[in-house]
Amino acid sequence: MQQQISVITLGVESLIRSRKFYEVGFGWKAVFENEEIIFFQMNGFVLGLWDKGSLAADTGREMTSGCGAYAVAHNVPEKNDVQAVMDRLAEAGGQIIREADTPPQGGFRGYVSDPDGHSWEIAWNPAWPIDEDGHVKFAV
């Protein structure tokens, strides 16, 4: 089986509030939207923001807000970019949940939650190069 992810969908309470976080905070542009969902074309997959009630109906499972046992990461090319991105995300409706610092494994990172509590790690890792298309390569 091919090792890939096609779509990651986050359940959100308000598409309007979430749009601000992702479009203003990250600077991303939607490629499709309607009254229930917004899609962003990423480098190799699609990120969806779906009205939580509609996502619950589609999956047949109750959708709860808040942090889960995961964090989505956004790597940046320079160490100084970490704080700048975190500040923009906070201004766009996010909440800084861990100030940027140097973890034991090296690099530099901090955490921001989106308006629905989804955790985003904003990270710089000098050992993981990012190409001109924004693809990060795992390196040791």
Secondary structure, 3 states (H helix, E strand, C coil): CCCCCCEEEEEECCHHHHHHHHHHHCCCCEEEECCCEEEEECCCCEEEEEEHHHHHHHHCCCCCCCCCCCCEEEECCCHHHHHHHHHHHHHCCCEEEEEEECCCCCCEEEEEECCCCCEEEEEECCCCCECCCCCECCCC
